[in-house]
């Protein structure tokens, strides 16, 4: 999730556990500050040097987000707080609990997004990713933000403060339950829709569209194509729009044993596409961003002397969307189905779904020469 959300979540957890502890210069304000700092601590892994842009991408949310490692470092951080903060010297158990809960809730919240979080590293390196909440969702953050601001204004604990923090944590947790339930509903609706259309897919993934949890994108992979299916949580078939895109998987044959491609393919869980742009092959992770402006896009090979060669991968920048997407999103949230301008050329009628081929394209004359990738 975004940094602000992690700060206010940590702050509320800190206040809930330590906010009422008596002591000079200690109270909700100090507990919120301590919790907010602890809540952002796992993201300091971005400061760890990486071999290249791909390693930086796939290694984030690793050891620092592991519930195992967080349990191991809790006594170190907790003991440091107990020794240096006089008001906590008689509250060792609660301080340890606050430290672990602030760290663990950060990791668990990240696990609800689609990026993936290695919650059990090093016991397992598989990222845990539910994908039921967008990385920025004001409805989740707002109750926690209100409670945090309230706590920062108070030097001493009050029963009302306790009620507000508890309510914020309950509301935010309830919203997570709603997001998870909405994801299940949308996935079931999309599955039924594809079955009625005679489409058999390899896998599907439902992801909320930006900044909300009501209008969703379901990606359905079918051989060398993927379908973007947009639909609200509730509504009929008339609310569904579908866009057909190529994955260009044959380009993978030009990548040989590219380490960068292998790592990206594993991390994306198969939700990727390849494109040729001028003299480069581009890998795009389909899970994050909106077609064609995906957030994580990497150049993984370069054409030199008519031969594809791996090279140090680098991340591509680009636009994230425009006002056309805002108008499109608002229209669909209002149950007024609209075609997405950025994908208009890929729109297909639902009646034509079963007639679109998903077979791989052929890349002629693809030679491969390994260098440093």
HELIX and SHEET records of a PDB file:
HELIX    1   1 UNK A    3  UNK A   18  1                                  16    
HELIX    2   2 UNK A   28  UNK A   41  1                                  14    
HELIX    3   3 UNK A   42  UNK A   47  5                                   6    
HELIX    4   4 UNK A   53  UNK A   59  1                                   7    
HELIX    5   5 UNK A   63  UNK A   65  5                                   3    
HELIX    6   6 UNK A   67  UNK A   84  1                                  18    
HELIX    7   7 UNK A   86  UNK A   88  5                                   3    
HELIX    8   8 UNK A   92  UNK A  111  1                                  20    
HELIX    9   9 UNK A  138  UNK A  152  1                                  15    
HELIX   10  10 UNK A  159  UNK A  196  1                                  38    
HELIX   11  11 UNK A  237  UNK A  239  5                                   3    
HELIX   12  12 UNK A  249  UNK A  254  5                                   6    
HELIX   13  13 UNK A  259  UNK A  268  1                                  10    
HELIX   14  14 UNK A  323  UNK A  333  1                                  11    
HELIX   15  15 UNK A  341  UNK A  346  5                                   6    
HELIX   16  16 UNK A  350  UNK A  355  5                                   6    
SHEET    1   A 5 UNK A 203  UNK A 208  0                                        
SHEET    2   A 5 UNK A 215  UNK A 222 -1                                        
SHEET    3   A 5 UNK A 225  UNK A 232 -1                                        
SHEET    4   A 5 UNK A 241  UNK A 246 -1                                        
SHEET    5   A 5 UNK A 347  UNK A 348 -1                                        
SHEET    1   B 5 UNK A 272  UNK A 277  0                                        
SHEET    2   B 5 UNK A 280  UNK A 285 -1                                        
SHEET    3   B 5 UNK A 297  UNK A 304 -1                                        
SHEET    4   B 5 UNK A 307  UNK A 315 -1                                        
SHEET    5   B 5 UNK A 368  UNK A 369  1                                        
SHEET    1   C 2 UNK A 289  UNK A 290  0                                        
SHEET    2   C 2 UNK A 293  UNK A 294 -1                                        
END                                                                             
